[in-house]
Amino acid sequence: MSVAGLKKQFYKASQMVSEKVGGAEGTKLDEDFKELERKVDVTNKAVVDIISKTSEYLQPNPASRAKLSMLNTMSKIRGQVKSPGYPQVEGLLGECMAKYGRDLGEDTNFGGALVDAGETMKRLAEVKDSLDIDVKQNFIDPLQGLCDKDLREIQHHLKKLEGRRLDYDYKKKRQGKIPDEEVRQALEKFHESKEVAEISMYNLLETDIEQVSQLSSLVESQLQYHRQAVQILEELTDKLKDRVSEAQSRPRREYTPKPKPVFDFGESDQSNGGFTPAVAPPTRSSGKNVPAEQPCCKALYDFEPENEGELGFHEGDIITLTNQIDENWYEGMLHGQSGFFPLNYVEVVVPLPH
């Protein structure tokens, strides 16, 4: 830094100390300027908070958001174009319903209805994914651009204005010791910075119709989502009503007991009247078992990973537990591979320590 630059920094620091500690009066800005500054400050806080709250509205589970952020970062590092999406609750519910519906059998009333409901929930999850994409592109990203460009530029102008005000006030107080020309130049620079900051704030507030347009896009995306959701749910309602009507019109099948077996109570060498008790074969310990003291779980069903970072397994596998991510996901290891897997696919054998 040049000598002139060092002197200017010294002047500003001295003036700031005089105002903060000594109670010295600095040059006051006019009320119109202060009102512009107040509105810009509120706009800045509003945009930052609304971006955060909108993200929470779209993706309410903080643990899932953190996991998704981690997976997206890993995808970028590995150069992968496709990154995993947020696990929508409708999709998770749909998978659960469809799975148990197929287990019961689609030829049963409840099983078939569960499959229908599950597939509908998965369609709702797809519509929710579309809402996420639309809101991010048309609402969150433009607001983030406003923060990163216009509002940041205004903050830069205001910071520069404050520095020039301190420099001018210091020189004005020492008029006589500092040449008049320096004081005049400091005043000109102060007015110049004030004008630049004022124009930038005025332009931002006068073009706030852009933010209204972005807010309108958010509402339109929500409206489109709810319209599609209503249509999908109405289709499911009609299907379920048809199932109920069909089941009620069908004659009820009566239970027919099976004939009881006839046993011969004649003489027998067996001391219990001819019956030989069934002896359970000795249980063989599975080679998949892990030491009892190590946290682990047993797979109830096959799990095929769909996203980067998930751990696949087959029914009966014993998985070592390393961490519980949230109420829906565990982290564990199997065959030297580690990853995430859903809690409802496994049965805990040895729980994680609290």
Secondary structure, 3 states (H helix, E strand, C coil): CCHHHHHHHHHHHHHHHHHHCCCCCCCCCCHHHHHHHHHHHHHHHHHHHHHHHHHHHHCCCHHHHHHHHHHHHHHHHHCCCCCCCCCCHHHHHHHHHHHHHHHHCCCCHHHHHHHHHHHHHHHHHHHHHHHHHHHHHHHHHHHHHHHHHHHHHHHHHHHHHHHHHHHHHHHHHCECCECHHHHHHHHHHHHHHHHHHHHHHHHHHHCCHHHHHHHHHHHHHHHHHHHHHHHHHHHHHHHHHHHHHHHHHCCCCCCCCCCCCCCCCCCCCCCCCCCCCCCCCCCCCCCCCCCCCCCEEEECCCECCCCCCECCECCCCEEEEEEECCCCEEEEEECCEEEEEEHHHEEEEECCCC
